[in-house]
Amino acid sequence: MAEIEKDAISGRETTGHEWDGIKELNTPLPRWWLYTFYVSIIWSIGYWIVYPAWPTLSGYTEGVIGYSSRAELTKELEARDESRMVWTDKFSALSVEEISKDSELLNYAMAGGRAIFAENCAPCHGASGSGISSYPVLADDDWLWGGAVGDIYTTISYGIRSTHDDARLGEMPNFGDDMLSGSQISDVAEYVLSLSGGATDNTSAERGTEVFAEECAGCHGENGEGMQSMGAPRLSDGIWIYGKSKQNIMSQIGAPKHGVMPAWVDRLDDVSIKQVSVYVHSLGGGQ
C-alpha cells in the first residue's frame, strides 16, 4: 500500500496530484456541509413526490396532494369577488349617472377607478389624465365625443375607430389627395390658427375663410366650435393633439392622422368600466 504523502508546509495529506511543483491537498468538505447537501437531495425527492414537478408528454406530474397555484389563485379571486359583491351588485344595477350622485358609491368608484386608470389608461393618457404627445388630455374641458359621464362611459366601452361594432367612428378626409391645393391648405391652416388668435398672415387667413366654409365647417362648425356628435374637434380653443404649429395643422389637413382607442368592453367588466368612467369624469374636465 502506497504511503500517503503529506505537504511539508501545511502538514495536510495530498492527493498525489502535482502540477508544476504545486501539490493538491486532500481537503474534504466539512461534514455539516455534506449532511446539508444530502438532506437537500432527500427533501427534493420528497418535493417531487408531493408537489407537481416534472413535465410529461401530455401534462405534468400532479403530486400526491394535487396542489395547483392556479387553483389557489382562483379561490383567492373568488373570495375577493364575494367580499366585494355588496358593492358590485349596486354598481351593476345603477347607471354611471346614478353612481355619480351617490356619495358612498362615488367614493368607492373613485378608489377603484384610480387604480384601473393607472394600470390601463395612464400609459397613453398620462398620469391623472395629463395627456402625452398624440394622445388627448382628459383633465381639460375639451372633448371630442362629449365629456358627460355617460359619454365617457360609452367611449371607454366601445372605443374610437376600434374593431367593435359600436365603436365611435369619425375620420377627417385626406384633403391633400387632390381635394385642395397646397396653397389652399396653407390658407385654411392660417384661418384655423386665426380662430384661436394664432394667425401671422391675415391676408392668407382671409383667403382661407372661404375654403373653410366650403370644406370644413360641415364638421367643425361655422366658427370652428366643433361637433361632438361627429367627433369633430373644436378648432377655436388652441388645444391640439398633433401639434399647434402651422406645419402641424397643414399636415393634419393634407394627410390626417387618426388615432385609435381600443374597446374596453371585452377587456374590463362593466363594474370596472363604470368606476374608471366616474374617475375620468372627476379629473377636472368632465361636463
Rosetta blueprint (number, residue, H / E / L):
1 M L
2 A L
3 E L
4 I L
5 E L
6 K E
7 D L
8 A L
9 I L
10 S L
11 G L
12 R L
13 E E
14 T E
15 T E
16 G E
17 H E
18 E E
19 W E
20 D L
21 G L
22 I E
23 K E
24 E E
25 L E
26 N L
27 T L
28 P L
29 L L
30 P L
31 R H
32 W H
33 W H
34 L H
35 Y H
36 T H
37 F H
38 Y H
39 V H
40 S H
41 I H
42 I H
43 W H
44 S H
45 I H
46 G H
47 Y H
48 W H
49 I H
50 V H
51 Y L
52 P L
53 A L
54 W L
55 P E
56 T L
57 L L
58 S L
59 G L
60 Y E
61 T L
62 E L
63 G L
64 V L
65 I L
66 G L
67 Y L
68 S L
69 S H
70 R H
71 A H
72 E H
73 L H
74 T H
75 K H
76 E H
77 L H
78 E H
79 A H
80 R H
81 D H
82 E H
83 S H
84 R H
85 M H
86 V H
87 W H
88 T H
89 D H
90 K H
91 F H
92 S H
93 A H
94 L L
95 S L
96 V H
97 E H
98 E H
99 I H
100 S H
101 K H
102 D L
103 S H
104 E H
105 L H
106 L H
107 N H
108 Y H
109 A H
110 M H
111 A H
112 G H
113 G H
114 R H
115 A H
116 I H
117 F H
118 A H
119 E H
120 N H
121 C L
122 A H
123 P H
124 C H
125 H H
126 G L
127 A H
128 S H
129 G H
130 S L
131 G L
132 I L
133 S L
134 S L
135 Y L
136 P L
137 V L
138 L L
139 A L
140 D L
141 D L
142 D L
143 W L
144 L L
145 W L
146 G L
147 G L
148 A L
149 V H
150 G H
151 D H
152 I H
153 Y H
154 T H
155 T H
156 I H
157 S H
158 Y H
159 G L
160 I E
161 R L
162 S L
163 T L
164 H L
165 D L
166 D L
167 A L
168 R E
169 L L
170 G L
171 E L
172 M L
173 P L
174 N L
175 F L
176 G L
177 D L
178 D L
179 M L
180 L L
181 S L
182 G H
183 S H
184 Q H
185 I H
186 S H
187 D H
188 V H
189 A H
190 E H
191 Y H
192 V H
193 L H
194 S H
195 L L
196 S L
197 G L
198 G L
199 A L
200 T L
201 D L
202 N H
203 T H
204 S H
205 A H
206 E H
207 R H
208 G H
209 T H
210 E H
211 V H
212 F H
213 A H
214 E H
215 E H
216 C L
217 A H
218 G H
219 C H
220 H H
221 G L
222 E L
223 N L
224 G L
225 E L
226 G L
227 M E
228 Q H
229 S H
230 M H
231 G L
232 A E
233 P L
234 R L
235 L L
236 S L
237 D L
238 G L
239 I L
240 W L
241 I L
242 Y L
243 G L
244 K L
245 S L
246 K H
247 Q H
248 N H
249 I H
250 M H
251 S H
252 Q H
253 I H
254 G H
255 A L
256 P L
257 K L
258 H L
259 G L
260 V L
261 M E
262 P L
263 A L
264 W L
265 V L
266 D L
267 R L
268 L L
269 D L
270 D H
271 V H
272 S H
273 I H
274 K H
275 Q H
276 V H
277 S H
278 V H
279 Y H
280 V H
281 H H
282 S L
283 L L
284 G L
285 G L
286 G L
287 Q L
